[in-house]
Amino acid sequence: MSDRYDLEKADAAKADTAKRPEAKADAATNGQGPSDAVQQEARASGQGRINLAGRDQNITQIETQNVWGPGSGPAPRALASLPPAPRLTGREERTAELLTALAPDGAGVTVVTGLPGVGKTALALQAAHRAVDMGRFPGGTLFVPLRGYDPAGAVSPEQALESLLRALGVRDGDLPPTVEEQTGLYQSELARRAEERGPILIVADDASSPAQLRLLVPAHPRHRLLATSRDALTAPDLRARLLPLDELDTESATALIAIALAQVRPDDPRAAEDPHALEQVAGHCGRLPLALTIAAALLTDDPGLPIATLADDLADARTRLKTLQHEDSDGRSLAVQAAFDLSYRRLKARDARLFRRLSLNPGPDLSLKAATSLSGWKERETRTSLAALVRACLIGEQPTGSGRWRAHDLIRLYAAELPREAGEEAALERLLLHYAVTCDAADDHLRALPGQPVPDLFADQAAALTWLDAERANLIAVAPHTVANHPQGVLHLTLALGVYLRQGRHFHDALVVGEHSIWAAQALGDRKGEGSAANNLGNALQEVRRYDDAIHAYTQAVAIHRELGNRHGEGATVNNLGCALQEVRRYDDAIEAHTQAVAIHREQNDRRREGQSLSNLGNSFQQAQRYDEAIKTHTQALAICRELGDRHGEGATVNNLGCALQGVQRYDDAIAAHTQALAIHRELGNRYSAGQTLNNLGNALQGVQRYDDAIAAHTEDLAICRELGDRHGEGQTLGNLGNALLLARRYDDAIDAHTRAVAIFREFEDRHNEEKAQRSLDGTLLEARQKRRRPGWRRWFRRGGAGGPGA
């Protein structure tokens, strides 16, 4: 299979759109005020720690370098990622029930359900840790927050699946493009883990629908999925055991507060001195663990505050929501909002102002620099105020020392519904500017060649990638949240995300960003920005194999660039259009597009893009069986890559050159080229490209009758395809493996390989490759029956009867 380059966006368009002075001026003046606050009942769920108000937990992952950065290698696996087990009171019976469900003969999927704030997460974590201590899950534990009721948007099933794949050790660069392939990789990793180390426990917190859980359900019977939800999640295809959780009894509720006070100050006498007031506080909190925890935090923050005074505050109807006096149709109490209000009212004015502004951030958490952009203060002052909010249990630094703060989604909703004040629109503008400028600097690092000067906002490319990985959820959430009122900031940001999302294989995020980027550009009447946005959207569509949609997006982008006379943007987009045309086997059109791109980049004296377009042109020549022209073109591209020190481009181009050499039966030269490419891809830690090169190397080895070596190369590639969940690539490799097995007279194995290839292509509705695989299977069956070889068969297979060179 040939490697290809796709050019994300025109650098000139990005610089023009994102960096011109008037763009910043527009971004600072075009706001129309915040949109109406989301109206939603205040809800809460269980606590990860007794002294925290926030429910959201971070999945613990060890970030690894992507294949395009330094330090590539095997990705660490985060298989002990449970947050700490909280202290529980009054949950012994339910804990025992949950442990029974998690037993080897228990339920495959268990969902803890109940009122918001009732302690579902706390119970799930307590039982999970107990089960681990009992030795039930030697394979490890995974924790994923689904934020099902987050007003900014729940974690999608695809995003949750990607998070778990990364926790299992799959790097961003190795993530397959489609959900189906990712699901297959996920199940394969779980099955392998079960065989190597034993069962795994997956804890999925705060699901709002069966759809969020379906992709996460382990197929292997030894694994367990434990979820929490505010609703009873039932569906015909999600057979989960439901474990309902009610509010605490009065004794347990008062004990929760008393234990919290004693943990902070063992000599605190208040609980023992006024048990009646303690019962009143518990009653006003609805005996919900979250509200009880916040009440305890108010008492521990003010050791001189009498419990009776707090009880009187809670008893005042003016300080509680009217809905606190009854339950809604879902049986959800709103007592937790009263606790939120009490916590908020006790804040100093300066801290309260920051608390309200934190809700302007559309993502799940934020960094100190992002919080500083919202506050408008110095970093040290902002951190002092954040610490005050942490003490009030309204936010938490997770994990401690990370420099990132997260609030429970209901606390964020509560903050968003508080009365707005002057200056918040300017604060949001500063936040968007912070994200856009920093993202733009990180993007420059991703695009830079060795030795090329880049902004000093980051020390190196690795630091830029670390920031992008940490902020990805926030950066993606910004677009839909702010595009209506802040299109300039959204356009700037989304254009700067193109390379990162593509190289990191965050294709679903790229689709969302691409669509909102186009809307922002259209709202601004920015035709150049619209052309760049359409190009980026085409890249995302091509990666998820929506080739016709990608061609349409690229065609629109080309038309816009030509209308504006933007030759640089036109060249980049025409090159990408050629790649999409090649995928639908419109080879003559692809050759024409790439030829145009090469001419434009030469005109612009853009050597890097000229080399990339030449490499893609060579691929199109190959597909059209114009091999001599392909060899000449790839050789020109290779010279440019070496001139610029572009190792990634060199590896891809040498691999492509090897495929062209096979086309003219120069197999020894092809083997040398593929071997060189394989060494480069392994040096860079690029497993996906290494697999493609192994497949091509196997084809070349067949050409010199080294059938055993060919079988070994194809088999290694097959393992990589399965490791990465690349089902389509698996089908192509099986076809080539079948050819090698037939030439080695291993008829039964060859028949098996071709049969599986046919099944895979049929699964993808890929009629072209299915027909090729079927012809190979028919020929293999005939050869096996006759038990002899005809010279024509050998020549036919070597020339690509099923997959062929470069398949």
C-alpha positions in Angstrom: 0.0 0.0 0.0 1.4 3.4 -0.9 1.8 6.1 1.7 0.4 9.5 0.9 0.5 13.1 2.1 -2.5 15.2 2.9 -2.0 18.9 3.3 -4.3 20.1 6.1 -4.6 23.8 5.5 -2.8 26.5 3.7 -0.2 28.2 5.9 -0.8 31.5 4.2 -4.6 31.3 4.8 -4.0 30.5 8.5 -1.6 33.3 8.9 -3.9 35.7 7.1 -7.0 34.7 9.0 -5.5 34.1 12.4 -2.8 36.7 12.9 -3.8 39.9 11.2 -4.4 42.7 13.6 -8.0 43.3 12.6 -8.8 39.6 13.5 -8.0 40.3 17.1 -9.9 43.6 17.1 -13.0 41.8 15.6 -12.7 39.1 18.2 -12.7 41.7 21.0 -15.7 43.6 19.8 -18.2 41.4 18.0 -19.7 39.6 21.1 -23.4 40.1 21.7 -23.4 38.8 25.3 -23.8 35.3 26.6 -26.6 33.1 25.3 -29.5 32.2 27.6 -28.3 30.0 30.4 -29.2 26.3 30.1 -32.2 25.6 32.1 -31.8 22.2 33.8 -32.5 20.7 37.2 -29.5 20.7 39.5 -28.4 17.2 39.9 -25.5 15.5 41.5 -24.0 12.1 41.6 -21.7 10.1 44.0 -18.4 11.4 45.3 -15.0 10.1 44.5 -13.7 11.5 47.8 -15.7 12.5 50.9 -14.2 16.0 51.0 -14.8 16.8 47.3 -18.0 18.3 45.8 -17.1 17.3 42.2 -18.1 14.0 40.8 -16.1 14.1 37.6 -13.0 11.9 37.7 -10.2 11.8 35.2 -9.2 8.6 33.5 -5.6 8.1 34.5 -3.5 7.9 31.3 0.2 8.1 30.7 0.6 10.3 27.7 3.0 9.0 25.1 4.7 10.7 22.2 3.0 10.5 18.9 4.7 8.9 16.0 5.8 12.3 14.6 7.5 13.4 17.8 10.6 12.3 19.7 10.5 9.5 22.2 8.3 7.2 20.1 8.1 3.6 21.2 5.7 1.1 22.9 3.0 3.0 24.7 2.6 2.5 28.4 -0.7 1.0 29.6 -2.9 2.7 32.2 -4.4 -0.4 33.7 -4.7 0.6 37.4 -6.6 3.9 36.9 -9.3 3.8 39.6 -9.6 7.0 41.6 -9.1 6.5 45.4 -11.8 4.6 47.2 -13.9 6.9 49.4 -15.0 6.3 52.9 -18.6 5.1 52.9 -21.3 5.0 55.6 -24.5 3.0 55.5 -23.7 1.2 52.2 -22.7 -2.3 53.5 -25.6 -4.1 52.0 -25.4 -2.5 48.7 -21.6 -3.0 48.6 -22.2 -6.7 49.2 -24.7 -6.8 46.3 -22.3 -5.1 44.0 -19.5 -7.5 44.9 -21.8 -10.4 44.1 -22.5 -8.8 40.7 -18.8 -8.5 40.0 -18.0 -12.1 41.0 -16.8 -14.5 38.3 -20.3 -15.9 38.0 -21.9 -12.5 38.2 -23.3 -10.1 35.6 -21.2 -9.0 32.7 -22.6 -5.5 32.9 -23.9 -3.8 36.1 -25.3 -0.3 36.3 -25.6 1.5 39.6 -28.6 3.8 39.4 -30.3 6.4 41.7 -30.8 10.0 42.5 -28.3 12.7 41.6 -25.9 13.0 44.5 -26.9 9.7 46.0 -23.4 8.3 46.0 -23.3 6.1 42.9 -19.7 6.8 42.0 -18.6 6.4 45.6 -20.3 3.0 45.9 -18.9 1.9 42.5 -15.3 2.8 43.5 -15.6 1.3 46.9 -16.8 -2.0 45.5 -14.3 -1.9 42.6 -11.4 -1.5 45.1 -12.7 -4.2 47.3 -13.0 -6.6 44.3 -9.4 -5.7 43.3 -8.2 -6.4 46.8 -10.0 -9.8 46.6 -7.9 -10.6 43.5 -10.8 -10.7 41.1 -9.3 -8.5 38.4 -5.6 -9.3 38.0 -5.8 -7.9 34.4 -6.2 -4.4 35.7 -8.9 -1.7 36.1 -9.9 1.2 33.8 -12.0 4.2 34.7 -13.7 6.5 32.1 -15.9 9.5 33.0 -18.8 9.8 30.5 -20.3 13.1 31.7 -23.7 12.0 30.5 -25.5 15.0 31.9 -22.9 17.7 31.2 -24.7 20.7 29.7 -21.6 21.2 27.4 -22.2 17.8 25.9 -21.7 14.2 27.0 -18.6 12.1 26.1 -19.6 10.4 22.9 -19.4 6.6 22.6 -16.6 7.0 20.1 -14.6 9.3 22.4 -15.0 6.9 25.3 -13.8 4.0 23.2 -10.7 6.0 22.1 -9.9 6.9 25.7 -10.0 3.2 26.7 -7.9 2.2 23.7 -5.3 4.7 24.8 -5.4 3.4 28.3 -4.8 -0.1 26.9 -1.6 1.1 25.3 -2.8 2.1 21.8 -1.1 5.3 20.6 -2.9 8.1 18.8 -1.0 7.4 15.6 -2.1 3.8 15.7 -5.8 4.4 16.2 -7.7 3.0 13.2 -10.0 5.4 11.3 -13.5 3.9 11.8 -15.5 3.1 14.8 -16.0 -0.5 13.6 -12.2 -1.0 13.4 -11.7 0.7 16.8 -14.3 -1.6 18.3 -12.5 -4.6 16.9 -9.2 -3.4 18.3 -10.8 -2.8 21.7 -12.3 -6.3 21.9 -9.0 -7.8 20.6 -7.0 -6.0 23.3 -9.4 -7.1 26.0 -9.3 -10.7 24.8 -5.5 -10.7 24.7 -5.4 -9.2 28.2 -7.7 -11.9 29.5 -5.5 -14.6 28.2 -2.2 -12.9 29.4 -3.1 -11.6 32.8 -6.8 -12.3 33.5 -10.0 -10.3 33.7 -10.3 -6.5 33.6 -12.8 -4.3 35.4 -14.0 -1.3 33.4 -15.8 1.5 35.5 -17.8 3.9 33.3 -19.1 6.8 35.4 -22.2 8.9 34.8 -23.7 7.4 31.6 -26.9 8.9 30.4 -28.0 6.4 27.7 -27.4 2.8 26.6 -25.6 4.2 23.5 -22.7 5.4 25.7 -22.1 1.9 27.0 -22.7 -0.3 24.0 -19.3 0.0 22.5 -17.6 -0.5 25.9 -19.3 -3.8 26.7 -16.5 -6.5 26.8 -17.2 -9.5 24.5 -14.9 -11.7 26.6 -17.0 -13.3 29.4 -14.3 -12.9 32.1 -14.3 -9.1 32.0 -16.8 -6.8 33.8 -18.3 -3.4 33.0 -19.5 -1.4 36.0 -21.4 1.8 35.1 -23.2 4.5 37.1 -26.1 6.5 35.8 -28.9 8.8 37.0 -31.4 6.7 34.9 -32.2 3.1 34.8 -30.4 2.1 31.5 -32.3 -0.7 29.9 -32.3 -1.7 26.2 -32.8 -5.0 24.3 -29.1 -5.0 23.3 -27.8 -4.0 26.7 -28.5 -6.6 29.2 -27.3 -5.0 32.4 -28.1 -5.8 36.0 -29.5 -2.7 37.6 -28.6 -1.9 41.2 -30.7 1.0 42.5 -29.3 3.2 45.2 -31.5 5.2 47.6 -30.6 8.1 49.9 -28.9 7.4 53.2 -30.9 6.8 56.4 -30.6 9.5 59.1 -28.1 7.7 61.2 -25.7 7.2 58.2 -26.3 10.7 57.0 -25.3 12.3 60.3 -22.4 9.9 60.6 -21.1 11.0 57.2 -20.8 14.6 58.5 -19.3 13.6 61.9 -16.7 11.4 60.3 -15.7 14.2 57.9 -15.2 16.7 60.8 -13.2 14.1 62.7 -10.9 13.4 59.7 -9.9 17.1 59.5 -9.8 17.8 63.2 -10.0 14.8 65.5 -10.8 17.0 68.5 -13.7 18.8 66.8 -16.5 18.6 69.4 -19.4 20.0 67.5 -21.0 16.8 66.2 -21.1 15.2 69.7 -22.3 18.4 71.4 -25.3 19.1 69.1 -26.6 15.8 67.6 -30.1 17.4 67.1 -28.7 20.2 64.9 -26.7 17.6 63.0 -29.9 15.7 62.2 -31.5 18.9 61.0 -28.6 19.6 58.7 -28.8 16.0 57.3 -32.6 16.4 56.8 -32.3 19.7 55.0 -29.7 18.1 52.7 -32.2 15.4 51.8 -29.7 12.9 53.2 -27.9 12.9 49.8 -24.2 12.2 50.1 -23.1 15.1 47.9 -25.1 17.7 49.8 -23.9 16.2 53.1 -20.3 16.4 51.9 -20.6 20.1 51.0 -22.3 20.8 54.4 -19.4 19.1 56.1 -16.9 21.2 54.1 -18.6 24.4 55.2 -18.2 23.3 58.8 -14.6 22.2 58.4 -13.7 25.4 56.6 -15.1 27.4 59.5 -14.2 25.5 62.7 -16.0 28.0 64.8 -19.3 27.8 63.0 -22.0 26.1 65.2 -23.9 23.3 63.5 -27.1 24.9 64.7 -26.3 28.1 62.7 -25.8 26.0 59.6 -29.1 24.2 60.3 -30.8 27.6 60.6 -29.3 28.7 57.3 -30.6 25.6 55.5 -34.0 26.0 57.1 -34.4 29.4 55.6 -36.7 28.9 52.5 -35.3 32.0 50.9 -31.9 30.2 50.5 -33.3 27.0 49.1 -34.8 26.2 45.8 -38.6 25.8 46.0 -38.2 22.5 44.3 -36.3 21.3 47.4 -39.7 20.7 49.0 -40.7 18.0 46.6 -39.4 15.5 44.1 -39.7 15.8 40.3 -41.3 13.3 38.1 -38.0 11.3 38.0 -37.8 11.2 41.8 -34.8 13.4 41.8 -34.4 15.7 44.8 -32.9 19.2 44.4 -31.4 19.5 47.9 -28.0 19.6 46.4 -28.6 23.0 44.8 -29.2 24.5 48.2 -25.8 23.2 49.3 -24.3 24.7 46.2 -25.9 28.1 47.0 -24.7 28.0 50.6 -21.2 27.3 49.5 -21.3 30.1 46.9 -22.7 32.6 49.4 -19.9 32.1 51.8 -17.2 32.9 49.1 -15.4 36.2 49.2 -16.5 38.5 46.4 -13.2 38.0 44.5 -13.5 34.2 44.7 -17.2 34.3 43.7 -16.4 36.3 40.6 -13.8 33.7 39.5 -16.3 30.9 40.3 -18.9 32.4 38.0 -16.3 32.9 35.2 -15.0 29.4 35.3 -18.4 28.3 33.9 -17.6 30.2 30.7 -15.1 27.5 29.8 -17.0 25.0 27.6 -14.8 22.0 28.3 -14.5 19.7 31.2 -11.5 21.2 33.0 -9.1 24.1 32.7 -5.5 25.0 33.3 -4.1 27.8 35.4 -3.3 29.9 32.3 -6.9 29.4 31.1 -8.3 30.4 34.5 -6.0 33.4 34.5 -7.3 34.5 31.1 -10.8 34.4 32.6 -9.9 36.2 35.8 -7.8 38.9 34.2 -5.5 38.8 37.2 -1.9 37.6 37.7 -1.3 33.9 37.8 -0.4 33.9 41.5 -3.6 35.8 42.4 -5.7 33.4 40.2 -4.2 30.3 41.9 -4.9 31.8 45.4 -8.5 32.2 44.4 -8.7 28.7 42.9 -7.3 27.3 46.2 -10.2 29.0 48.0 -12.7 27.4 45.7 -11.0 24.0 46.3 -11.4 24.5 50.0 -15.1 25.2 49.5 -15.4 21.9 47.6 -16.7 23.8 44.5 -13.8 22.7 42.3 -10.9 20.3 42.6 -7.3 20.1 41.3 -7.3 16.7 39.7 -4.8 15.2 40.2 -3.3 17.3 42.9 -0.3 19.1 41.5 -1.4 18.8 37.9 -2.3 22.5 37.5 -5.7 21.5 36.1 -9.0 22.2 37.8 -12.3 20.5 37.3 -15.8 21.1 38.8 -18.6 18.7 39.1 -20.9 19.2 36.1 -23.8 20.2 38.3 -21.7 22.8 40.1 -20.7 24.2 36.7 -24.3 24.3 35.7 -25.1 26.1 39.0 -22.4 28.6 38.3 -23.6 29.2 34.8 -27.1 29.9 36.1 -26.0 32.6 38.5 -26.7 36.2 37.6 -24.3 37.5 35.0 -22.1 40.5 35.5 -20.3 43.1 33.3 -17.0 42.0 32.1 -17.8 38.3 31.5 -18.0 38.7 27.7 -14.5 40.2 27.7 -13.3 37.3 29.9 -14.7 34.8 27.4 -12.9 36.7 24.6 -9.6 36.5 26.5 -10.1 32.7 27.0 -10.7 32.2 23.3 -7.7 34.3 22.4 -5.6 32.2 24.9 -6.7 28.9 23.3 -6.3 30.2 19.7 -2.9 31.8 20.1 -1.5 28.9 22.1 -2.9 26.4 19.6 -1.5 28.3 16.7 2.0 28.2 18.3 1.6 24.4 18.9 0.5 24.0 15.2 3.7 25.8 14.1 5.8 23.2 15.9 3.9 20.3 14.2 4.5 21.8 10.8 8.2 22.8 11.3 11.0 21.0 9.6 14.2 20.2 11.5 16.1 23.4 12.2 13.2 25.6 11.2 12.6 28.5 13.7 9.3 28.3 15.6 7.6 30.4 18.3 9.2 30.0 21.7 5.9 29.5 23.5 6.8 25.8 23.6 10.3 24.3 24.2 9.9 21.7 21.4 7.4 19.7 19.5 6.9 17.2 22.4 5.9 20.1 24.7 3.4 21.4 22.1 1.9 17.9 21.7 1.6 17.5 25.5 -0.4 20.8 25.6 -2.6 19.8 22.7 -3.4 16.4 24.3 -4.2 18.0 27.6 -6.5 20.7 26.1 -8.1 18.7 23.3 -11.5 18.3 25.0 -11.6 22.1 25.7 -10.5 23.0 22.2 -13.1 20.8 20.6 -15.8 22.0 22.9 -15.1 25.7 22.1 -16.3 25.5 18.5 -20.0 24.5 19.0 -20.2 26.4 22.2 -19.1 29.8 20.9 -19.4 29.8 17.1 -22.6 31.9 17.1 -21.3 34.8 19.1 -17.5 34.5 18.5 -17.0 33.2 14.9 -13.6 34.9 14.5 -12.1 33.2 17.5 -13.6 29.9 16.5 -12.3 30.1 12.9 -8.8 31.0 14.2 -8.8 28.1 16.6 -10.3 25.4 14.3 -7.9 26.2 11.4 -5.0 25.7 13.8 -6.2 22.3 14.9 -6.2 20.7 11.5 -2.7 19.1 11.5 -3.0 17.9 15.2 -6.3 16.2 14.8 -5.2 14.6 11.5 -1.9 13.3 12.8 -3.4 12.2 16.1 -6.1 10.3 14.2 -8.9 12.2 16.1 -11.1 11.9 13.0 -14.5 12.3 14.7 -13.3 15.4 16.4 -11.9 16.7 13.1 -15.4 16.3 11.5 -17.0 18.4 14.3 -14.3 21.0 14.1 -14.4 21.1 10.3 -18.1 21.7 10.1 -18.1 24.5 12.7 -15.0 26.1 11.1 -17.0 26.4 7.8 -20.0 27.9 9.7 -17.7 30.4 11.4 -16.1 31.5 8.1 -19.5 31.9 6.4 -20.8 33.9 9.3 -17.8 36.3 8.9 -18.0 36.3 5.1 -14.3 35.1 5.2 -13.9 33.3 1.9 -10.3 32.5 2.4 -11.0 31.0 5.8 -14.0 29.1 4.3 -11.7 27.6 1.7 -9.2 26.4 4.3 -12.0 25.1 6.5 -13.5 23.1 3.6 -10.1 21.6 2.8 -9.7 20.5 6.5 -13.2 19.0 6.4 -12.3 17.1 3.3 -9.3 15.6 5.0 -11.4 14.4 7.9 -14.0 12.9 5.5 -11.3 11.1 3.5 -9.9 9.5 6.7 -13.3 8.0 7.6 -13.5 6.7 3.9 -16.4 9.1 2.9 -14.6 9.7 -0.3 -17.4 11.2 -2.4 -18.1 13.7 0.4 -14.4 14.5 0.6 -14.2 15.2 -3.1 -17.2 17.5 -2.8 -15.5 19.4 0.1 -12.2 19.7 -1.8 -13.9 20.8 -5.0 -15.7 23.6 -3.0 -12.3 24.6 -1.5 -10.5 24.7 -4.8 -13.2 26.9 -6.3 -12.9 29.4 -3.4 -9.1 29.5 -3.6 -9.3 30.1 -7.4 -11.9 32.8 -7.0 -9.5 34.6 -4.6 -6.4 34.0 -6.5 -4.9 32.1 -3.5 -2.4 29.9 -5.4 -0.9 28.5 -2.2 -4.2 27.3 -0.9 -5.2 26.0 -4.3 -2.1 23.9 -4.6 -2.6 22.3 -1.2 -6.2 21.5 -1.8 -5.8 20.2 -5.4 -3.1 17.8 -4.0 -5.6 16.5 -1.4 -8.3 16.2 -4.1 -6.0 14.0 -6.1 -5.6 11.6 -3.2 -9.4 11.3 -2.8 -9.8 10.8 -6.6 -7.2 8.0 -6.5 -9.2 6.3 -3.7 -12.3 6.0 -6.0 -10.0 4.8 -8.8 -10.4 8.0 -11.0 -6.7 7.7 -11.8 -6.6 10.1 -14.8 -8.3 12.8 -12.8 -6.0 12.1 -9.9 -2.9 12.5 -12.1 -4.2 15.7 -13.5 -4.9 17.1 -10.0 -1.5 16.2 -8.6 0.3 17.5 -11.7 -1.5 20.9 -11.1 -0.4 20.8 -7.5 3.2 20.2 -8.4 3.2 23.1 -10.8 1.7 25.4 -8.3 4.1 24.5 -5.6 7.1 25.0 -7.9 5.7 28.4 -8.9 5.4 29.3 -5.2 8.9 27.8 -4.5 7.5 25.6 -1.8 9.9 22.7 -1.9 8.3 20.7 0.9 4.8 20.7 -0.7 6.3 20.1 -4.1 7.9 16.9 -2.8 4.7 15.8 -1.2 2.7 16.4 -4.3 5.3 14.6 -6.4 5.0 11.5 -4.1 1.2 11.5 -4.5 1.6 12.0 -8.3 3.8 8.9 -8.3 1.2 6.9 -6.5 -1.4 7.9 -9.1 1.0 6.9 -11.9 1.4 3.5 -10.2 -2.4 2.9 -10.0 -2.6 3.7 -13.7 0.2 1.2 -14.3 2.5 3.9 -15.7 5.4 2.6 -13.7 8.3 4.3 -15.5 6.7 7.7 -14.8 6.0 6.6 -11.3 9.7 5.7 -10.7 10.9 9.0 -12.1 8.4 11.0 -10.0 9.1 9.2 -6.8 12.9 9.6 -7.3 12.4 13.4 -7.6 10.2 13.4 -4.5 12.8 11.4 -2.6 15.6 13.9 -3.4 13.5 16.7 -2.0 12.8 14.8 1.2 16.5 14.2 1.8 17.4 17.8 0.9 15.0 19.0 3.6 15.8 16.3 6.2 12.2 15.1 6.2 12.6 11.5 7.6 8.9 10.8 7.7 8.5 11.9 4.0 11.6 9.9 3.1 10.2 6.7 4.6 6.9 7.1 2.8 8.5 8.0 -0.5 11.0 5.2 -0.5 8.2 2.7 0.2 6.2 4.1 -2.7 9.3 3.9 -4.9 9.6 0.3 -4.1 6.0 -0.4 -5.2 6.8 1.3 -8.6 9.9 -0.8 -9.0 7.8 -3.9 -8.5 5.6 -2.8 -11.3 8.6 -3.2 -13.8 9.7 -6.4 -12.0 12.9 -4.8 -10.6 12.3 -6.9 -7.5 15.8 -6.7 -6.0 15.7 -2.9 -6.1 12.2 -3.0 -4.7 13.3 -5.2 -1.8 16.1 -2.8 -1.0 13.7 0.2 -1.1 11.2 -1.4 1.1 13.8 -2.6 3.6 15.1 1.0 3.8 11.6 2.4 4.3 10.9 -0.2 7.0 14.0 0.8 9.0 12.9 4.5 8.9 9.3 3.7 10.0 10.6 1.6 12.9 13.1 4.4 13.8 10.1 6.8 14.0 7.9 4.3 15.9 5.3 4.4 13.1 3.6 1.0 13.4 0.9 1.7 10.8 3.4 2.7 8.0 5.7 -0.2 9.1 2.9 -2.6 8.5 2.1 -1.2 5.0 5.8 -1.5 4.1 6.0 -5.1 5.3 3.1 -6.0 3.1 4.8 -4.4 0.1 8.1 -6.1 1.0 6.3 -9.4 1.1 5.0 -8.8 -2.5 8.6 -8.0 -3.7 10.0 -11.1 -2.0 7.4 -13.2 -3.9 8.9 -11.8 -7.1 12.3 -13.4 -6.4 10.7 -16.7 -5.2 11.6 -16.1 -1.5 8.2 -17.4 -0.5 9.0 -18.2 3.1 10.4 -14.7 3.7 7.3 -13.3 1.9 5.0 -15.3 4.2 6.9 -14.0 7.2 6.6 -10.4 6.1 2.9 -10.7 5.3 2.3 -12.5 8.6 4.0 -9.7 10.6 1.9 -7.1 8.8 -1.2 -9.1 9.5 -0.4 -9.0 13.2 0.0 -5.2 13.1 -3.3 -4.8 11.2 -5.1 -6.8 13.9 -3.2 -5.0 16.7 -4.4 -1.6 15.3 -7.9 -2.9 14.4 -7.3 -2.1 10.7 -9.8 -4.5 9.2 -9.6 -3.2 5.6 -5.8 -3.4 5.7 -6.1 -6.9 7.1 -8.1 -7.9 4.1 -5.5 -6.6 1.7 -2.7 -8.4 3.6 -4.6 -11.6 3.7 -4.9 -11.5 -0.1 -1.2 -11.0 -0.6 -0.4 -13.7 2.1 -2.7 -16.1 0.2 -0.7 -15.5 -3.0 2.6 -16.3 -1.2 1.1 -19.4 0.4 -0.1 -20.7 -2.9 3.3 -20.2 -4.5 4.8 -22.1 -1.6 2.2 -24.9 -2.4 0.5 -24.5 1.0 -2.9 -24.9 -0.6 -5.1 -25.2 2.5 -3.6 -22.1 4.1 -3.8 -20.2 0.9 -7.5 -21.0 0.6 -8.1 -20.0 4.1 -6.4 -16.6 3.7 -8.3 -15.8 0.5 -11.6 -16.8 2.0 -11.1 -14.5 4.9 -10.0 -11.7 2.6 -13.3 -12.1 0.6 -15.3 -11.9 3.8 -13.6 -8.7 5.0 -14.1 -6.9 1.7 -17.7 -8.0 1.6 -18.1 -6.6 5.2 -16.8 -3.2 4.0 -19.0 -3.4 0.8 -15.7 -2.9 -1.2 -16.9 -4.5 -4.4 -13.6 -3.9 -6.3 -11.3 -5.6 -3.8 -13.9 -8.3 -3.1 -14.0 -9.3 -6.8 -10.2 -9.4 -6.9 -10.0 -11.6 -3.7 -12.7 -13.9 -5.1 -10.7 -14.3 -8.4 -7.7 -15.2 -6.3 -9.7 -17.7 -4.2 -11.2 -19.3 -7.4 -7.7 -19.7 -8.9 -6.3 -21.1 -5.7 -9.1 -23.7 -5.5 -8.5 -24.7 -9.1 -4.7 -25.0 -8.5 -5.3 -27.0 -5.4 -7.6 -29.4 -7.2 -5.1 -30.0 -10.0 -2.1 -30.2 -7.6 0.2 -28.7 -10.1 1.5 -25.3 -11.1 1.1 -23.6 -14.4 3.7 -20.9 -15.3 0.9 -18.5 -16.0 -0.3 -18.7 -12.4 3.0 -17.6 -11.0 3.3 -14.7 -13.4 -0.3 -13.7 -12.7 0.1 -13.7 -8.9 3.4 -11.8 -9.0 1.8 -9.1 -11.1 -0.9 -8.4 -8.4 -3.8 -10.8 -9.0 -5.1 -10.3 -5.5 -3.8 -7.1 -3.9 -0.6 -7.0 -5.9 2.3 -4.6 -5.4 1.3 -1.6 -3.4 -2.2 -3.0 -2.4 
